[in-house]
Amino acid sequence: MPRSRKPDDGPHPVDVHVGQRVKGRRLSLGLSQDDLAKACGITFQQVQKYERGTNRISVSRLTEIAQALKTSLEYFVDGLSTLLPGTAKGGARGFAESKQAPFESEPESRDEIELLRSYRAIKSPKTRKQVREMAQALAATGSDD
């Protein structure tokens, strides 16, 4: 994609998308920016810039981040089809469909992250099913209580 954008237009949408995916994955694993930075040999300030899309992430650095976050490179480009015309559904042209995310989107809040961690900590399949069914029933009521 050509870089015909003016410098004052802000971060490129692709850089923002990749940064959001890095942040979401980091949070879902319970890592701090400092934890990720140490794993990649960079500063936490650099992680902040990557996550905001202020700084672009090179492919070599993205590979290190993917290893630290225990995921694939494809994970970070999943969903780019909404930003870029002419790309394959669910990712960038040339990448396989991502099989990483077991849920529809990354958690957006600390509450969602804690709920997901707690759910994953339940060892009994029967109990997990009951919790899932309870959550679905609560969601179906649409109540704000």
N, C-alpha and C positions, 0 to 999 in steps of 0.2 A: 504494500500500500504506500503510495507516494507521500512524502512528508512536505506537502504544500501548505500546511497549516502555519499560521502566524504563531510566533512564540507566546503571545499573550492570550491565545485561545485556551490555555490550560492543558492538562494532561490529555493524551490521546485516549479515546474510549477503550481501546484494546489494552493499554497499559493499566487503566483503572480496573477493567474486568479481571485481568490476571492478578493484580494486587488484591482485589476483593476475594478471589479464590484462595490466595496465599493466606490472608487473614482468617477467612472462615475455617480453613483446614487447621491452621495453627490453634485457633480457639477451640475447635472441636476436640483436639488432642490435649487441651489443657496446658499448652505451652505459652510462655511469655515471649514478648519480642526479644528479650535478652537471651532466652533459651535458644530460640531459632538463630539469633545472631552468632552465639558461641558455636553452635553446631556447624555454621557455614563460614566461620572465621571473618565475620564482618561486625560492624557496630549495630547497636539496636536502633540508632538514628537512621542507618541505611535501610533497615527492615521497615521502619516507619515510612520512609520515602517510597519504597517498593509497594507497600500496602496501599498507599494513597494514589499510586500511579504517577507520582512526581518524577521518579527516576525509572527508566526502563530497566527491565531485567534481561540480561544476556542469556542465551540458551545454556551456556556453561554454568552460570550462576543458578538458573532455574533448575538445572539438573541436580545441583547440590541441595537446593531447597526441597525439591521433590524427594530426595533421599532422606533428608532430615525429617520431612513430614510423612514419610512412609507412603508415598503415592506415586503415580506415574506422571510423566510430562503431559499426557493427554488430559489429565484432570484439570489442569489450569486453563486449557482452551475450550473446555466443554461449555457450550452455551454461546459461543461467539457468533453463531449463525444469526442471532438477533441484531448484532452490531454490524456485520459485514455482508453486503450483498454477494451472491454467488458462492457461498460456502455451503458445505454439506450440512444437513440437519444435525444439530447438536454439537458441532465442533468446526474447527477450521479445515479447509480443504487439505486432504492428504493425511489427516489423523484418523485413526480408528475411533469408532464410537466408544466413549468412556464407559467403563464398568465400575468405576470407583465409588460413586456416591450411592449409598443404599437408601437415600431418602430424596425427596423432591428438590430440596435446596439446603444450603448451609444454614445452620442455626443463626438467627439474627440477634439474639439477646443472650445475656448471661442466664436468664431463667430457662431458655430453651436448651442451652448447653448443659446446665445442671440437670434438667429433666432427662436429657439424652444419656448423660453419664450414669444417672441413677438407674435408668431403665437397663442399660448395658450391664450394670452390676448385679442385676437379678439373675441368679443362676438357674432357677427352676423354669423350664419351658411353660409349664402350666400357669405359674404365677405371672410370667411375662405376657402370656395370652390374656389373662384376666385384666392386667393393667392396660393393655392395648385396647381391649373391648370396652373398659370403663372410660378411657380417654375418647374413644370414638362415640360412645353414648353421650358423654358430656358435650362433645363438639356438635353433635346432631341436635341438641336442645337449643343451641344458639343463645343461651342465657348469658347475661353479663354479670351474674351474681358472683 
